[in-house]
Amino acid sequence: MIHFWLRLSGFRDVNSLENRDPKVLERFADIAGPILSVPWGLTVGAPPFLPLPVPIFIDVLEPIYFEHSGPEAADDESYVEECHQRVLDAMQLALDQLMQERRLMRREQLRAGLHRATHVFSRATHG
């Protein structure tokens, strides 16, 4: 649940929070437990929940299938760590791609704004 919230909130590096003390994560979960709010629905975080004037980028990733499952796989610490790293890598790659899309969108918005300003300025000076 925390990873999902971090991903939606634009948190850039899942690993930096993941490597922290588990007590910190438990405290975060206690403070930022699931809350029902309007217009967001069931959310995680601290109120107030105010709509931000920014676009929200959401990406649903393909399912990740693992070769082994069950109690035997869960007891193999190296396999569990490998699976954990695979999930983190997939999420980090998706976050990086979303950030790149956001940068491109901002660049286009700036370019369009400069074009409009140039057009208005040239009409004002020649008109």
N, C-alpha and C positions, 0 to 999 in steps of 0.2 A: 504494500500500500504506500509506503514512504517513497519507493522508487517511482511509482506512478505519479504521485504528487510532485516530486522533484522534476520529473520529466515534463509535466504539464506547466509547471511554473517557470520553466526555462532554465533550470539549474544545469550548468554547463558540464560539470565533472562529477559523475555519480561516485567515482572511486574516492574522492576526497572526503565525502561524508561516510562512505562505507568503512573506511579504515579507522574511524574514530572509536573511542571507547563505547562499548555497548550501553553503559549507563547513560551516556549522553543521548544515544538514540532512544532509550526508554523514556528519559525525561522529555525529549522532543515529542514522542508519541503521547505522553500524558498531557503536555501543554497543548499540542496541536492535534488532538483526537478528532474523530469524525464529528462534524457539526452540520446540522441542517440549516441552510441559509438561502435567502432569496436574492438574486435569481439563479444562483449557482446550484442549488440542490444539496446533495450530500457532499461536503468538502472537508479538506484537512487543512488546518492552519489556525491562526489566531484572528478573531474578528477585529475590526469591521471588514466586511467583504464588499469593497467598492469596485464597480466595474472600471477597469483601466482603459484609457484611450489608446490601446495598442492592439495590433492583431495577435491572435492566439494561434500558434502553430501546433497541430496535433498530428501525430503519425502513429498508425497502428502497424506494428511489425508482424512479419510472418511468424507462425509458431516455430518454436525451437524444439526439435525432437532429440531425445538422447538415446543412445544405443542400449543402455542398461537402465533398469529401474528396480524398485523393490528394496527390501531390507538389505540385501547383499550389496547393492550399489550404494545405499546410504551409509553403510559401514566402511566403505572404501574412501578414506579421506582425500586421497589424491584425485580420485574420479570426481568426487563432490566439488573439490576446488577447481578442477578442469571445467566442469559444467557451470560453476559459478562465474568463472572468468569468461566463458563463452557468452553468457547472458550479459555480463557487464560490457564486454566488447561490442556486442550487437547494439546495446542501448547507447553507448558512447558514440558509435558511428552514426546512429540515427540522430542524436543530438547535434553532432557536428554538421550533418547535412541540413538539419532544420535551421541552424544558425547561418549557414551559407545562403540558404533561401531567403532568410530575413535580411541579410546584408545586401543581396541582389535587389530585393524589393525596395529597400531604403535608397539604394543608389539610383534606381529608376525614378523614385519619387523626387529625389533631389534634382535629377536631370530634367524632369518635367517642370519642376518649379523654376529652375533657372531659365528654361526655354520660355515659360510664360512671362517671367520678369523681364527678360531680354526683349520679348515682343512688345510688352507694355512700354518699356523705356524707349524703344526705337520709335513707336508710334507717337509718344509724347514729345520726342525731340524733333521729329520730322513732320508732325501734324499740325 
